[in-house]
Amino acid sequence: MIRLSLFTRITLPLLMTVYSLAALSPVMAQEEKKAVTLQDAFMNPDFRPPRMINMQWMKDGLHYAHIKATDGVRSIWKVNTQSGEETLLVDGATIIPDGADEAAPFSSYAWSAHPRYLVITLTERNIWRRSTIGTYAVYDLEKYRLISLPDHQEGVMNVKVSPDGRMVGYVFEDNIYVMDIETREETQLTFDAKKNIHNGRFGWVYEEEFSIVDGWLWSPDSRRIAFWQEDERQVRTFTMTNFIPLYHDYIDIRYPKAGEKNPIERIGVIELDNGEIQWMDIGEETDIYIPRMFWTRDPHILCIYRMNRLQNELEFLFADVRTGETRIAMQEKSATGWIEVDKTSWLHFLSDSDRFIWTSERDGYNHLYLYDYDGTVLRQITSGDFEVVEVLGITPDENTVYYLSTEESPLERHLYRIGIDGTGKQRLTRESGYHDINMSPGCALYIDTWSSSRHPMQRRLFDGEGNEIRAYDGMDVATFDAYHWSEKEFFTVTTSDGWTIDCSMLKPANFDPSRRYPVFFDVYGGPATQAVRNTWPSALQQWYCNEGFIVIQADNRGSSARGTKFKHAVYRQLGKWEVHDYIEVVKHLSTMPWVNSDRIGMWGWSYGGYLAALSMLLGPEYFHSAVSIAPVTDWKLYDTIYAERYMQRPEDNPDGYDVGSCLVHADKLKGNLLLVHGGLDDNVHLQNTMKFIDILIEGGKQFDMRVYPNGNHGVAGGMKSRLGLFQYYMDFMKRHLIDG
């Protein structure tokens, strides 16, 4: 999913939290303060918030575990939330694989459905962005022993212990296996994997755009396994080139571009007693998506999401796993755009009745609804001109739901709870700003990580009533007394056609309103994302300010947290309204006497790189320089699931594809454009930049370009190359917007 690329590979490691101007020592003269440098933004450990390494709630909802190193040995510790007392849960010295004489290092752990067992990651390597393959083991918390899986040197993936604690399952060479934990006997369950047909895992496009890696599920009674079988044989191969060897290598990836053939999915259910597989009837049409499935409260009924290719129709199929017969239990359609199946959607089957709770945008905002098994809406649980952005859990009695909402402001996130009868709604978070909640199972406790534009990150533990139990360690405020730190300011712009655009601004240190400053737009802008939030500004943006720029972010049409009317405004015309809204913001800024409207620049990565380049083409009189990193330059070059979700297929919407194409508008380039791309970018292929520069060259247009031969979508790999990249594009911006 292109909208996640910048955040998961680049932005999150850069958003290093520091403390507010309100906390800085008043005795230090402003001119004595130091500028935040690029090295500070990336490497200053004092600018990072305190970490809770691999913190995970335990099943009782009253304790959590985390990794802590003692004398160089990593172990897993259990924390009593009431007392704060830590006890050793898994001694790293006991993690000894079969045949080994000493303990093995481990990188992470995961709780299983059975509280006695952990899954330990011993070695691991990435396949694509989210998927991994490696060596794993099961740790028995009662006997303090490591239970190794059979020796599969090529590695296994998607390892899970059964709910009854008897077996562990995994995928090896695209087939599903189980091992009896006590006897160590291994059983192969599927036998039909072959090249480009895999069981229990996904290829590139489902993983990237539906954010799913694990392609199989234990039934609640441990008697069955439901799994996806994916056939990618009809998906065309895209080949990337590694230029580094003496004779270059080719890397093939099954990558369906917009309008091309997709993988075909089947859903099978394995009976563990006899190994028989029953295939579910998901219909004769194969040009569809199966993005999710869940077991209902009935161990014989599986809920399968069936979505049409254009992703504006969703059906819940209830499948009888004994016969494979299915029926449509619920239908959703969007007349204005697409249907989300990411974390904003939530499904819960009530254990005491044939009812379920589902989030829907049917009234224009994402809200909670109670349905019966025939798809009838029994009750709308939440309502209003705000979004339920994430459901965090439901109490054990299934009477109360906890969720994050934009009810206070689209720029903020707050924790609420409400009865499933729609009564008793209560806001639990108090401080204005952005609250990120880590809720325990059963909703008895939660950890609130909070910041605002005026307050740096704080992390505290609360009970389910919203009562604070304790605060966790913060950073030393005095560390930041020596630095210039600009406060984030918020403002809105009303466009000429009546839309309200939320914006934020950071001004340079020692801001002088009698001067005229260049402007630096920091953009992403992809559908259903958000940039303008009441959060503490990042050290990276402080660096931009300290280099002499006013830093602007704007939530263009298509952004989330404001309802479907605002979000779906970009449907079938990506690029058009985003650029239009940025131009409207520039017009507003140009009325400020301290803005140099002749020196407006923009930078972005991935979707942001696309908008940076397109803004230069469609708004040459407003934008004078831009840095475009890993851009999609034409939506026909991107994958089916993402591109068609927002644009439909090229044959359905040729004009829309042209309106937002950098290739179509390349002849309009007038300003200074720097293009940066990774040579091995599996997400946004280097082809995007190559096709773009081919047209620019033929049109006699001048531009700058840098290619990182081994770079993926993160472009720069090691710290040296990353620092070099950021310094390079900052020098480019300063040369054209400050020095030029």
C-alpha positions in Angstrom: 0.0 0.0 0.0 1.7 3.1 -1.1 0.3 5.2 1.6 2.1 3.1 4.2 5.4 3.1 2.5 6.8 6.4 3.8 5.6 5.7 7.3 6.7 2.1 7.7 10.1 2.4 6.1 11.1 6.0 6.5 9.0 8.5 8.5 8.4 6.5 11.7 12.2 6.1 12.5 12.6 9.9 11.9 9.8 11.2 14.1 12.0 11.6 17.2 10.2 13.2 20.0 11.6 16.1 22.1 10.3 18.4 24.7 8.4 21.6 24.4 9.4 25.3 24.4 7.3 25.7 27.5 9.8 23.4 29.3 12.9 25.1 28.1 15.0 27.1 30.5 14.0 30.8 30.3 17.5 31.9 31.3 19.1 30.8 28.1 19.2 33.5 25.5 17.6 32.6 22.2 20.7 33.4 20.3 22.8 31.0 22.4 20.6 28.0 21.4 21.9 25.5 18.9 20.1 24.5 15.7 18.8 21.0 15.3 21.1 19.3 12.8 20.4 16.5 10.4 22.6 14.3 12.6 20.5 15.2 15.6 17.3 14.3 13.8 18.6 10.8 12.9 21.1 10.0 15.6 20.7 12.0 18.8 19.5 9.4 21.3 18.2 12.1 23.6 15.7 13.1 20.9 14.1 9.7 21.0 11.2 8.8 23.3 11.8 6.0 25.9 11.2 2.6 24.4 9.2 -0.4 25.7 11.0 -3.2 23.7 8.6 -5.7 22.3 6.0 -4.9 25.0 3.0 -7.3 24.8 0.0 -7.7 27.0 -0.5 -11.1 28.6 -3.8 -12.9 28.2 -5.1 -12.0 31.7 -5.1 -8.4 30.8 -3.4 -7.4 34.1 0.3 -8.1 33.2 2.4 -7.4 30.3 5.8 -8.7 29.1 8.7 -7.0 27.5 12.3 -7.8 26.5 15.1 -6.5 28.7 18.8 -7.1 28.5 20.8 -8.0 31.6 24.6 -8.5 31.4 24.2 -8.7 27.7 21.6 -11.4 27.8 18.1 -10.7 26.4 15.3 -12.1 28.5 11.5 -11.7 28.7 10.2 -10.1 31.8 6.7 -10.1 33.3 5.4 -6.8 34.7 2.7 -6.6 37.4 0.8 -3.5 36.3 -0.6 -2.7 39.8 2.8 -2.8 41.7 5.2 -2.3 38.8 7.2 -5.3 40.0 9.1 -7.2 37.3 9.7 -10.9 37.4 11.7 -13.0 35.0 9.4 -14.9 32.7 11.8 -16.4 30.1 15.5 -16.6 31.0 17.4 -16.0 27.8 19.9 -18.6 29.0 17.2 -21.3 28.6 16.6 -20.6 24.9 18.7 -23.6 23.8 17.7 -25.1 20.4 17.8 -28.9 19.9 21.4 -30.0 19.3 22.9 -26.8 20.6 25.2 -26.5 23.6 24.4 -22.9 24.5 21.6 -20.4 24.4 20.7 -18.8 21.1 20.0 -15.1 20.6 16.4 -14.3 19.8 14.9 -11.2 18.3 11.3 -11.3 19.3 8.4 -13.4 20.7 4.7 -13.7 20.3 2.0 -15.0 22.6 0.0 -17.9 21.3 -3.7 -18.6 21.7 -2.8 -20.9 24.6 -1.3 -19.0 27.5 1.3 -21.7 28.3 3.3 -21.2 25.1 5.2 -18.4 23.4 6.5 -18.5 19.8 10.2 -17.4 19.8 11.9 -15.9 16.7 15.5 -17.2 16.5 16.5 -16.1 13.1 14.4 -14.2 10.5 14.8 -12.4 7.2 12.3 -10.3 5.2 10.6 -11.5 2.0 8.7 -8.3 1.2 7.7 -5.4 3.5 5.8 -7.4 6.1 6.4 -11.0 5.5 9.3 -12.9 7.0 10.8 -16.4 6.9 13.2 -17.9 9.4 13.7 -20.2 12.3 11.2 -20.3 15.1 10.6 -22.4 18.3 7.9 -22.8 20.9 8.7 -22.0 24.5 6.9 -23.9 27.3 6.3 -21.5 30.2 5.4 -24.3 32.6 8.5 -26.5 31.9 10.9 -23.7 31.1 12.0 -25.4 27.9 12.4 -24.5 24.2 10.7 -26.8 21.8 12.4 -26.6 18.4 10.4 -27.1 15.2 11.6 -29.7 12.6 14.8 -28.7 10.9 13.8 -26.8 7.8 16.9 -25.0 6.7 15.1 -23.0 4.1 12.9 -21.5 6.9 9.3 -21.6 7.8 6.7 -18.8 8.3 3.4 -18.0 9.9 4.0 -20.1 13.0 1.1 -20.4 15.5 0.2 -22.7 18.4 -3.3 -24.1 18.5 -5.8 -22.8 21.0 -5.8 -26.1 22.9 -2.0 -26.0 23.1 -1.5 -29.4 21.5 -0.1 -28.5 18.2 1.9 -25.8 16.4 1.3 -25.0 12.7 3.4 -23.3 10.1 4.0 -22.9 6.4 7.0 -24.6 4.8 7.7 -24.4 1.1 4.1 -23.1 0.5 2.4 -26.0 2.2 0.8 -26.1 5.7 2.3 -28.4 8.4 1.5 -29.1 12.0 3.7 -30.6 14.7 2.4 -32.3 17.9 4.1 -30.4 20.7 4.6 -33.4 23.0 5.6 -36.1 20.5 7.3 -33.7 18.0 5.6 -35.6 15.2 5.2 -33.5 12.1 2.2 -33.9 9.7 2.0 -32.3 6.3 -1.6 -31.1 5.6 -1.5 -29.7 2.1 0.4 -31.2 -0.9 -0.5 -29.1 -3.9 1.9 -26.2 -3.7 3.9 -25.5 -6.8 5.6 -22.6 -8.4 3.3 -19.5 -7.9 0.6 -21.6 -6.1 0.9 -21.2 -2.3 -1.1 -22.2 0.7 -1.2 -20.2 3.9 0.6 -17.2 2.7 0.3 -14.4 0.1 2.2 -12.9 -2.8 3.3 -9.3 -3.1 0.0 -7.5 -3.9 -2.2 -8.9 -1.1 0.6 -8.4 1.4 1.2 -4.8 0.4 -2.3 -3.6 -0.2 -4.4 -5.6 2.2 -1.7 -5.7 4.9 -2.0 -9.5 5.4 0.8 -12.0 5.6 -0.6 -14.9 7.6 -2.8 -16.9 5.3 -4.3 -19.5 7.7 -6.4 -19.7 10.9 -6.9 -22.2 13.7 -10.5 -22.8 14.5 -11.5 -21.9 18.1 -11.8 -25.5 19.0 -8.5 -26.5 17.3 -10.2 -29.1 15.1 -9.8 -27.3 11.8 -7.5 -25.0 9.9 -8.9 -22.5 7.4 -6.5 -21.2 4.8 -6.1 -19.2 1.6 -4.7 -20.8 -1.5 -3.4 -18.2 -3.8 -2.7 -18.9 -7.5 -0.4 -16.3 -9.1 0.3 -18.1 -12.3 -1.7 -15.6 -14.4 -0.1 -12.6 -12.8 2.5 -11.1 -15.0 6.1 -10.9 -13.9 7.9 -7.6 -13.4 11.7 -7.8 -13.5 14.0 -5.6 -11.5 17.8 -5.4 -12.3 20.6 -5.6 -9.8 23.4 -3.7 -11.6 26.1 -4.4 -9.0 27.5 -7.8 -10.0 29.9 -8.1 -12.9 27.0 -9.6 -14.9 23.9 -8.1 -13.5 21.2 -10.1 -11.8 17.5 -10.1 -12.5 14.9 -10.2 -9.7 11.4 -11.3 -10.7 8.2 -10.4 -8.9 4.6 -11.3 -9.6 3.2 -7.8 -9.8 -0.3 -7.1 -11.3 -0.4 -3.5 -12.6 -3.6 -1.6 -13.0 -6.0 -3.3 -15.3 -3.9 -6.5 -15.5 -4.8 -10.0 -14.2 -4.8 -10.6 -10.4 -4.1 -13.7 -8.3 -7.0 -16.1 -7.8 -7.9 -17.0 -4.3 -9.5 -20.1 -2.8 -10.6 -20.8 0.7 -10.1 -24.3 2.1 -10.8 -25.9 5.5 -8.7 -28.8 6.7 -10.2 -31.4 9.2 -7.3 -32.2 11.5 -8.8 -35.6 12.4 -8.5 -37.0 8.9 -6.6 -34.4 6.9 -9.5 -33.9 4.4 -9.9 -30.5 2.8 -13.3 -28.9 2.1 -13.3 -26.0 -0.3 -15.7 -23.1 0.4 -18.1 -21.9 -2.3 -17.0 -18.3 -2.8 -18.8 -18.1 -6.2 -17.8 -18.7 -9.8 -16.4 -15.2 -10.4 -12.6 -15.3 -9.8 -11.8 -11.7 -10.5 -12.6 -10.7 -6.9 -10.7 -10.2 -3.7 -10.9 -12.2 -0.4 -9.2 -9.7 1.9 -10.2 -11.2 5.3 -11.8 -14.2 7.0 -12.8 -14.9 10.6 -14.3 -17.7 12.6 -17.7 -16.9 14.0 -18.8 -18.0 17.5 -19.9 -21.2 15.8 -16.9 -23.4 15.1 -18.7 -24.7 12.0 -19.2 -21.3 10.5 -16.5 -19.3 8.8 -17.0 -15.6 7.8 -15.3 -14.8 4.5 -15.0 -11.3 3.1 -15.8 -11.2 -0.6 -15.1 -7.9 -2.4 -15.5 -7.0 -6.0 -12.5 -5.9 -8.0 -13.4 -2.2 -7.9 -13.6 -2.5 -4.0 -16.8 -0.6 -3.7 -18.9 -3.7 -2.8 -18.3 -6.0 0.1 -20.2 -9.1 1.2 -19.8 -11.3 4.3 -20.1 -14.9 3.3 -21.1 -17.3 6.1 -19.6 -20.7 5.1 -20.6 -24.0 6.6 -17.1 -25.6 6.8 -18.6 -29.1 6.8 -20.2 -28.8 3.4 -18.5 -25.7 1.9 -22.0 -24.1 1.3 -22.1 -20.3 1.8 -24.7 -17.6 2.1 -24.5 -13.8 2.0 -25.0 -12.6 5.5 -24.3 -8.9 5.0 -23.7 -6.5 2.1 -22.1 -3.1 1.9 -21.9 -0.8 -1.1 -20.3 2.6 -1.6 -21.9 4.9 -4.2 -19.2 7.6 -3.8 -15.9 5.7 -3.5 -14.4 2.6 -1.9 -14.8 0.5 1.2 -12.1 0.2 3.7 -10.9 -3.1 5.2 -8.0 -1.7 7.2 -7.8 -1.0 10.9 -10.7 1.5 10.7 -12.9 -1.5 10.1 -13.7 -3.9 13.0 -15.8 -7.1 13.2 -16.7 -8.9 16.4 -19.1 -11.8 16.8 -21.0 -11.7 20.1 -20.6 -15.0 21.9 -24.1 -15.2 23.4 -26.2 -14.6 20.3 -26.3 -14.5 16.6 -25.3 -10.9 16.4 -22.1 -9.1 15.4 -20.7 -5.6 15.6 -19.2 -4.0 12.4 -17.9 -0.5 11.5 -19.5 1.1 8.5 -19.3 4.4 6.6 -22.9 4.0 5.5 -24.0 7.4 6.9 -20.9 9.2 5.7 -18.8 8.7 8.8 -17.2 5.6 10.2 -19.4 4.3 13.0 -20.2 1.2 15.0 -23.3 -0.9 14.1 -25.0 -3.9 15.6 -26.2 -6.5 13.1 -27.9 -9.9 13.2 -26.7 -12.9 11.2 -29.1 -12.0 8.4 -27.3 -8.6 7.9 -30.1 -6.5 9.4 -29.0 -3.4 11.3 -30.3 -3.8 14.8 -28.8 -0.6 16.1 -26.4 2.2 15.2 -24.2 2.3 18.3 -22.2 5.5 17.6 -23.4 8.5 15.5 -22.4 12.0 14.7 -20.2 14.1 12.4 -17.0 12.3 13.5 -15.1 9.1 12.8 -14.5 6.0 14.8 -10.9 5.6 13.7 -10.0 2.4 15.6 -11.9 -0.1 17.8 -9.6 -1.2 20.6 -11.6 -3.9 22.3 -14.7 -5.1 24.0 -15.2 -6.0 27.7 -15.5 -9.7 28.7 -19.3 -9.3 29.2 -19.5 -7.8 25.6 -21.5 -4.9 26.8 -19.0 -2.1 26.4 -16.8 -1.2 23.4 -13.6 1.0 23.6 -12.6 3.1 20.6 -10.6 6.0 19.3 -12.5 8.9 17.8 -12.2 12.3 16.1 -15.2 13.6 18.0 -13.2 16.3 19.7 -11.4 17.3 16.5 -10.1 15.7 13.3 -6.7 16.8 14.5 -6.9 14.8 17.7 -7.6 11.3 18.9 -9.4 10.5 22.1 -10.4 7.3 23.8 -14.1 6.6 24.4 -16.2 3.8 25.6 -19.9 3.1 24.9 -22.4 0.4 25.6 -23.4 -1.7 22.7 -26.9 -0.5 23.3 -25.6 3.0 22.4 -25.8 4.4 25.9 -23.3 5.5 28.4 -20.7 7.1 26.1 -17.8 8.5 28.0 -14.5 10.2 26.9 -11.7 8.8 29.0 -8.7 10.8 27.8 -8.5 14.3 29.2 -5.6 16.3 27.6 -6.1 17.9 24.2 -3.9 16.3 21.6 -3.2 12.9 20.1 -3.7 9.8 22.2 -2.3 6.5 21.0 -3.8 3.7 23.1 -2.5 0.2 23.7 -5.5 -1.6 25.3 -5.1 -4.8 27.3 -7.3 -7.9 26.6 -10.6 -7.4 28.2 -10.1 -3.6 28.4 -9.1 -3.6 32.1 -6.0 -1.5 31.4 -4.5 0.6 28.8 -1.3 2.5 28.1 -1.8 6.0 26.7 1.0 7.5 24.7 0.1 11.2 24.3 1.5 14.4 22.9 0.3 17.7 21.6 1.8 20.7 19.7 2.7 22.1 23.1 3.6 19.0 25.1 6.1 16.3 24.2 5.3 12.6 24.4 4.1 11.2 27.7 3.3 7.6 28.4 1.0 6.5 31.3 -0.9 3.5 32.5 -4.6 3.7 33.2 -7.3 1.3 34.3 -10.4 0.8 32.2 -12.3 3.5 34.1 -9.7 6.1 33.0 -8.0 6.4 36.4 -4.2 6.9 36.2 -2.1 4.1 37.8 1.4 5.3 37.0 3.5 7.4 34.7 6.4 5.8 32.8 9.8 7.4 32.6 10.1 10.4 30.3 13.1 12.2 28.8 15.3 14.7 30.5 13.8 18.1 29.7 17.2 19.9 30.3 18.6 18.0 27.4 16.7 20.3 25.0 17.4 23.6 26.6 20.3 24.1 24.2 18.2 23.8 21.0 16.0 26.0 18.9 12.6 24.5 18.8 9.7 25.9 16.9 6.1 25.5 18.0 3.6 24.0 15.6 0.8 26.4 14.6 -2.5 25.4 13.1 -4.6 27.3 10.6 -7.3 26.6 8.0 -7.7 27.6 4.4 -11.0 27.9 2.7 -10.7 27.0 -1.0 -12.3 28.9 -3.8 -14.9 26.1 -4.1 -15.7 26.1 -0.4 -13.7 23.3 1.1 -11.8 23.7 4.4 -8.2 22.6 4.5 -6.5 22.0 7.8 -2.8 23.1 7.8 0.1 23.4 10.2 3.1 25.6 10.2 6.6 25.7 11.8 8.5 29.0 11.6 12.3 29.3 11.6 14.1 29.9 14.8 14.4 33.6 15.7 11.5 34.3 13.3 11.5 37.9 12.2 8.2 39.1 10.7 9.9 41.9 8.8 11.8 39.3 6.7 10.4 37.2 3.8 11.0 33.5 4.2 10.9 30.6 1.7 8.3 27.9 2.2 8.9 24.2 2.4 5.8 22.0 1.9 6.3 18.6 3.6 3.6 16.4 1.8 2.3 12.9 1.6 -1.3 13.4 0.7 -2.5 9.9 -0.2 -6.1 8.8 0.2 -7.3 8.1 3.7 -4.1 9.4 5.3 -3.5 12.4 7.6 -0.6 14.8 8.1 -2.0 17.6 10.2 -2.3 16.4 13.8 -2.1 18.0 17.2 1.1 16.3 18.0 4.6 17.3 19.0 6.6 18.2 15.9 9.4 16.0 14.8 13.1 16.7 15.0 13.4 16.3 11.3 10.9 19.1 10.7 12.9 21.2 13.2 15.9 20.7 11.0 14.0 22.0 8.0 13.1 25.1 10.0 16.7 25.6 11.2 17.8 25.5 7.6 15.7 28.7 7.1 12.3 27.5 5.9 8.7 27.9 6.9 7.5 24.3 7.0 3.9 23.6 5.9 1.7 20.6 6.0 -1.8 20.5 4.6 -4.5 17.9 4.7 -5.8 18.0 1.1 -9.1 16.5 -0.1 -8.9 12.8 0.2 -7.5 12.9 3.7 -9.0 10.8 6.5 -10.9 11.8 9.7 -13.4 14.1 8.1 -16.0 11.7 6.6 -16.5 10.2 3.2 -17.5 13.4 1.4 -14.1 14.9 2.0 -12.2 11.6 1.6 -14.0 10.4 -1.6 -13.7 13.8 -3.3 -10.5 12.4 -5.0 -12.3 9.3 -6.3 -11.4 8.5 -9.9 -9.2 11.6 -10.2 -6.1 11.2 -8.0 -3.8 14.1 -8.1 -6.3 16.7 -9.3 -7.8 18.0 -6.1 -4.7 17.4 -4.0 -2.6 19.8 -6.2 -5.5 22.2 -6.4 -5.7 22.4 -2.6 -2.0 22.9 -2.2 -2.2 25.8 -4.7 -5.0 27.3 -2.6 -2.8 27.1 0.5 0.0 28.9 -1.4 -2.4 31.6 -2.4 -3.3 32.1 1.3 0.3 32.1 2.4 1.2 34.7 -0.3 -1.0 37.2 1.6 1.4 37.0 4.5 4.1 39.7 4.4 6.7 37.4 5.8 6.3 34.7 3.0 8.4 34.9 -0.1 5.8 33.7 -2.6 8.6 33.5 -5.3 10.4 30.8 -3.3 7.9 28.0 -2.6 9.2 24.4 -2.6 7.8 20.9 -1.9 9.2 17.6 -1.0 7.6 14.2 -0.7 8.2 10.4 -0.7 6.1 7.8 -2.5 2.6 9.3 -2.9 4.2 12.5 -1.6 6.9 12.2 -4.3 4.1 11.9 -6.8 2.3 15.0 -5.6 5.6 17.0 -5.4 6.3 16.2 -9.1 2.7 16.8 -10.2 2.5 20.1 -8.3 5.5 21.3 -10.3 3.7 20.4 -13.5 0.2 21.6 -12.7 1.1 24.6 -10.6 4.4 26.0 -12.1 3.5 29.6 -11.2 3.1 28.6 -7.6 5.8 25.9 -6.9 9.4 26.7 -7.9 11.4 23.7 -6.7 10.5 20.2 -5.6 12.1 17.0 -4.5 10.3 13.9 -5.6 11.4 10.6 -4.0 10.1 7.2 -5.3 7.1 8.8 -7.1 4.3 7.0 -8.9 4.4 9.0 -12.2 1.3 7.3 -13.8 -1.3 5.1 -12.0 -1.2 2.6 -14.8 2.3 1.7 -13.6 1.1 0.9 -10.0 -0.6 -2.2 -8.7 -4.2 -3.3 -9.2 -5.5 -3.2 -5.6 -4.3 0.2 -4.7 -4.7 2.0 -8.1 -8.1 0.6 -8.9 -9.4 1.1 -5.3 -9.3 4.9 -6.0 -9.2 5.1 -9.8 -11.0 2.0 -11.1 -9.4 0.2 -14.0 -7.7 2.2 -16.8 -10.4 1.1 -19.3 -13.1 2.3 -16.9 -11.6 5.7 -16.3 -9.1 6.8 -19.0 -9.6 10.5 -18.5 -9.0 10.2 -14.7 -5.8 8.4 -15.3 -4.6 11.1 -17.7 -5.7 14.0 -15.4 -3.3 12.9 -12.6 -0.4 11.5 -14.8 3.0 13.1 -14.6 3.8 11.5 -17.9 0.8 13.3 -19.6 1.8 16.7 -18.0 5.6 16.4 -18.3 5.7 19.2 -20.9 4.6 21.7 -18.3 7.7 21.5 -16.2 9.3 25.0 -15.6 10.9 25.0 -12.2 13.7 23.0 -10.5 12.9 19.3 -10.0 15.0 16.6 -8.3 14.0 13.0 -8.8 15.3 10.3 -6.5 14.6 6.6 -6.8 15.8 3.2 -5.6 16.9 0.8 -8.3 15.4 -2.2 -6.5 12.1 -0.6 -5.4 9.6 -3.5 -5.4 6.7 -1.2 -4.5 7.0 1.8 -6.8 9.2 0.6 -9.6 12.1 2.6 -11.0 10.2 2.3 -14.3 8.0 5.2 -13.0 11.0 7.6 -12.9 12.5 6.2 -16.1 9.4 6.7 -18.2 9.0 10.2 -16.7 12.6 11.4 -17.5 12.4 9.9 -21.0 9.5 12.3 -21.8 11.3 15.2 -20.0 14.5 14.6 -22.1 12.5 14.4 -25.3 10.8 17.7 -24.4 14.1 19.4 -23.7 13.3 19.8 -20.0 16.1 20.2 -17.4 16.0 18.3 -14.1 18.2 16.7 -11.5 18.2 13.0 -10.6 19.8 10.5 -8.3 19.4 6.7 -8.3 20.4 4.4 -5.5 21.2 1.1 -7.3 20.4 -1.2 -4.4 17.7 0.9 -2.9 14.2 -0.4 -2.2 11.2 1.9 -1.5 13.2 3.3 1.4 15.8 4.2 -1.2 18.8 4.8 1.1 19.8 1.7 3.2 22.6 2.4 5.7 22.8 5.5 7.9 25.6 7.1 5.8 23.6 6.9 2.6 20.4 8.1 4.4 22.2 11.1 5.8 23.7 11.7 2.4 20.3 11.6 0.7 18.6 14.1 3.1 21.6 16.4 3.0 21.6 16.2 -0.8 18.0 17.2 -1.2 18.2 19.9 1.4 21.2 21.4 -0.4 19.1 21.3 -3.6 16.3 23.2 -1.9 18.6 25.8 -0.3 20.4 26.3 -3.6 17.2 27.1 -5.4 15.0 28.7 -2.7 17.5 30.5 -0.4 20.8 31.0 -2.3 19.5 31.3 -5.8 
